[in-house]
Amino acid sequence: MTFPGLSVFRWLAHSPLNAAMNKSVWAFAVIEMGHLVALAVLGGASLVLSLRVIGIWLKDVEATAVARSLRPVLAISLGVLILSGLLLLSSAPLKYYFNVAFRAKMLLLLLALASNLAMLLLIDRPAAVASKAALPALAALSLLLWLGVGVCGRLIGLI
């Protein structure tokens, strides 16, 4: 069964980027290190935000202040994560295309990012009092989604 986007993955498999990634001895390892660091920073920032929203950590600090201070960290690490992820993907795009763990990771990543964005938006809206009651549940969901991203990322190489 094929899914949308196969032609893009086939194109990437025959691109100069694919050739460069596969010719280099160190490119994949170095890029993967950057990818893992970006994932750790993004996941860590999300963890801090979620724990604050749940009320487990940084209780003395307003959630809006935590969110405001983490925004640049979240944005930069997300940018590095996407760029490094695309470079890693280019090394074996067809392998990843058909990998169930990769697909699950991408889905969970989108959901985790959406939950983080929703948290940031709700934290900033003082008028959304009813929505703020749902914030702890959203934060807990975010933590579970990020855990799933990490587990699926690890499973990619095993499947």
Secondary structure, DSSP 8 states (H G I E B T S, - for coil): ---TTHHHHHHHHTSHHHHHHHH-SSHHHHHHHHHHHHHHHHHHHHHHHHHHHHTSS-TTS-HHHHHHHHHHHHHHHHHHHHHHHHHHHHHSHHHHHT-HHHHHHHHHHHHHHHHHHHHHHHHH-TT-HHHHTTHHHHHHHHHHHHHHHHHHHHHHTT-
